[in-house]
């Protein structure tokens, strides 16, 4: 047996083993099946008339044979039925060891060791054509019996892919047919990548994700795993099984292949640490340059993780299907549990760690573990959550022992002497203020500065990212590719425009940052949106620019954080551009609450009990899609002055004009809750820091992080901390209602409310808060003091009737007279939030009568 041929055959057969479910649901009766395929029903189906989707799987290979990168009819062993099409189509009625590899992988992907009889019953009555994919997030979410389902549509980062409450079931054959036609077109076109097998596999995975993310893989029980996630995890398991049994010389034993007690699988976990310290290490003197550097640093770390993944895959001879999860600075790869694999991993770990230690003085590390060994039984639904706990514990142990493998072999861990001498000789880098300044350049302001080698790389990377649409990972520097960065030992990642891509044998892999029509390279969603000067903004450019340059030169340049803040002050009045007020930036840091326990408890014990590897992949992929895909699209479309520092996995950091940041925070929260079916166990917490445009951005991010921790420390989490106050998201609409009142009163000539009154109102709010929190009776004075203040300074009477301030009196008295009611207590405690908002917004602006806010 040719090992490489058989390996590729197992990958292809397992990726498409259930493709027949897609085709079968797109037709009526036996449409699409040839007479020769129909004649195979008794051979392919374990019971006549059941599991008939395998007939369409077989027909798929027959009809589209020429579009595969390998010969799907070629015999792989001495067994007559051992070819790709039979490996794939005979997984319900296997007869050879290779057939059983696919069957066992199929079952383990689902966390089951039995044939899915309910699926067969659905096929008999045609119910599978009516059942939509149920959102993984809605599993047993509140006992209300609602199904949140997805429409059959291509995957795209828009509201079209959000789940909705199912009202009724209808026949979906027409919708399946529409998707099938599009899928086949893309599948055929991907054949041009066939000479580069792993890139072809990646392309096929992306195509399958685009069209089968919304198709239930099974219609039994709760159909909450997509066909895409089932196909991918089945392929990962099949490849690991094939490797294991080939290496242990047991590939000819069906009994050994079916054995679920042996520890055949190895989970390889990579976890990047030191992210925050690395991204945010910026000199306090370089505020203008921060907008170019931050995004580059963030992308650089993501590229290191990606390169680590493909370095491991290449060294072990694995495939993109083997990557179970890759998001948020962590990856999980499924490999065969072999000593030779562990030996290679030990050397890979040493090389990566040595390079990172030498390059960054131990500041960041890619902690790789490979001690979680599992059996088939461990992948069963009632045990897989224990595997996830082992993975988490393994990663935590490794994090506490990072670089240990280097020191154990005598590596010199004392880097400070060398660094100190270089700093004395060259001085500090004026961007990061940490490394030796070895290169001189003139920045955009015309100032001569010295920078380190790393920051020089990041400056280039920041410029390249603006116009790049794809990244490739290669074994060396590719001739003609100029946007290239070296990592590890001679490996490179390279940035490209679409038309610049020219795949050669040196490419490990290539990824588009988003789906691009007409291009079928693999896609990994990347949140990399940054505000740039657009042509329609020329009119306001001269009012806010920080760098002395013409608009022609500034066009498509990343806006500085100072410019982003100033844009928020620009208004058009009577056809003229005006700018007044005080510019400020907002920094939003947010992440998902209790992510680790979501897999074990937050979705309910019933979910945890039925958790499988494919359910885990479905949940992880959806979470990353929201933060890396949907959020980036949201900003591109609606919040064009918000800068993505990082967004992916389950968290984000955004910078923008402060009012935009407050608005986008609430929008992100609402859309996240909608995306996760308003599940009470899946919530988001956030912190917002407000800073001046000259304040060091890295310190602002640390402030936002502190506020995020306050939100997460509150009871029940699910909170926002803003103006140093933590509130539940559900209270915001009421606070913003009061913000509208305050803003109307402060700006209207019909109201006597001025900023001086707003400051007094802050005093009353503090008194009320003190009373509610300490029960200090002196705090109760706010009730009569506010009433007196309103009556004396806000209400104006003539002839015994109120001519000004009636609404103000009514609303503010309502606050006082209901102060003992729980909802009004909550309001009083947080009332300074809308007060501060309005005071900040109008600070430095001319209001009614010429007064300054």
HELIX and SHEET records of a PDB file:
HELIX    1   1 UNK A    3  UNK A   15  1                                  13    
HELIX    2   2 UNK A   19  UNK A   25  1                                   7    
HELIX    3   3 UNK A   35  UNK A   38  1                                   4    
HELIX    4   4 UNK A   41  UNK A   44  1                                   4    
HELIX    5   5 UNK A   53  UNK A   63  1                                  11    
HELIX    6   6 UNK A   65  UNK A   67  5                                   3    
HELIX    7   7 UNK A   84  UNK A   89  1                                   6    
HELIX    8   8 UNK A   97  UNK A  110  1                                  14    
HELIX    9   9 UNK A  117  UNK A  125  1                                   9    
HELIX   10  10 UNK A  127  UNK A  129  5                                   3    
HELIX   11  11 UNK A  136  UNK A  138  5                                   3    
HELIX   12  12 UNK A  159  UNK A  161  5                                   3    
HELIX   13  13 UNK A  173  UNK A  189  1                                  17    
HELIX   14  14 UNK A  190  UNK A  193  5                                   4    
HELIX   15  15 UNK A  197  UNK A  212  1                                  16    
HELIX   16  16 UNK A  227  UNK A  247  1                                  21    
HELIX   17  17 UNK A  254  UNK A  258  1                                   5    
HELIX   18  18 UNK A  275  UNK A  279  1                                   5    
HELIX   19  19 UNK A  290  UNK A  316  1                                  27    
HELIX   20  20 UNK A  320  UNK A  322  5                                   3    
HELIX   21  21 UNK A  339  UNK A  360  1                                  22    
HELIX   22  22 UNK A  377  UNK A  379  5                                   3    
HELIX   23  23 UNK A  384  UNK A  399  1                                  16    
HELIX   24  24 UNK A  404  UNK A  407  1                                   4    
HELIX   25  25 UNK A  416  UNK A  426  1                                  11    
HELIX   26  26 UNK A  453  UNK A  467  1                                  15    
HELIX   27  27 UNK A  498  UNK A  500  5                                   3    
HELIX   28  28 UNK A  535  UNK A  537  5                                   3    
HELIX   29  29 UNK A  538  UNK A  544  1                                   7    
HELIX   30  30 UNK A  551  UNK A  554  1                                   4    
HELIX   31  31 UNK A  561  UNK A  567  1                                   7    
HELIX   32  32 UNK A  595  UNK A  597  1                                   3    
HELIX   33  33 UNK A  598  UNK A  602  3                                   5    
HELIX   34  34 UNK A  605  UNK A  609  1                                   5    
HELIX   35  35 UNK A  613  UNK A  624  1                                  12    
HELIX   36  36 UNK A  625  UNK A  630  3                                   6    
HELIX   37  37 UNK A  631  UNK A  638  1                                   8    
HELIX   38  38 UNK A  658  UNK A  675  1                                  18    
HELIX   39  39 UNK A  697  UNK A  713  1                                  17    
HELIX   40  40 UNK A  729  UNK A  731  5                                   3    
HELIX   41  41 UNK A  732  UNK A  747  1                                  16    
HELIX   42  42 UNK A  755  UNK A  774  1                                  20    
HELIX   43  43 UNK A  777  UNK A  780  5                                   4    
HELIX   44  44 UNK A  781  UNK A  789  1                                   9    
HELIX   45  45 UNK A  790  UNK A  794  3                                   5    
HELIX   46  46 UNK A  806  UNK A  817  1                                  12    
HELIX   47  47 UNK A  822  UNK A  830  1                                   9    
HELIX   48  48 UNK A  832  UNK A  841  1                                  10    
HELIX   49  49 UNK A  848  UNK A  850  5                                   3    
SHEET    1   A 2 UNK A 148  UNK A 149  0                                        
SHEET    2   A 2 UNK A 164  UNK A 165 -1                                        
SHEET    1   B 4 UNK A 323  UNK A 327  0                                        
SHEET    2   B 4 UNK A 330  UNK A 336 -1                                        
SHEET    3   B 4 UNK A 265  UNK A 273 -1                                        
SHEET    4   B 4 UNK A 365  UNK A 374 -1                                        
SHEET    1   C 2 UNK A 439  UNK A 442  0                                        
SHEET    2   C 2 UNK A 448  UNK A 451 -1                                        
SHEET    1   D 4 UNK A 484  UNK A 487  0                                        
SHEET    2   D 4 UNK A 491  UNK A 496 -1                                        
SHEET    3   D 4 UNK A 470  UNK A 474 -1                                        
SHEET    4   D 4 UNK A 507  UNK A 512 -1                                        
SHEET    1   E 2 UNK A 570  UNK A 573  0                                        
SHEET    2   E 2 UNK A 576  UNK A 579 -1                                        
SHEET    1   F 6 UNK A 642  UNK A 648  0                                        
SHEET    2   F 6 UNK A 651  UNK A 657 -1                                        
SHEET    3   F 6 UNK A 585  UNK A 592 -1                                        
SHEET    4   F 6 UNK A 684  UNK A 691 -1                                        
SHEET    5   F 6 UNK A 719  UNK A 722  1                                        
SHEET    6   F 6 UNK A 725  UNK A 728 -1                                        
SHEET    1   G 2 UNK A 796  UNK A 798  0                                        
SHEET    2   G 2 UNK A 801  UNK A 804 -1                                        
END                                                                             
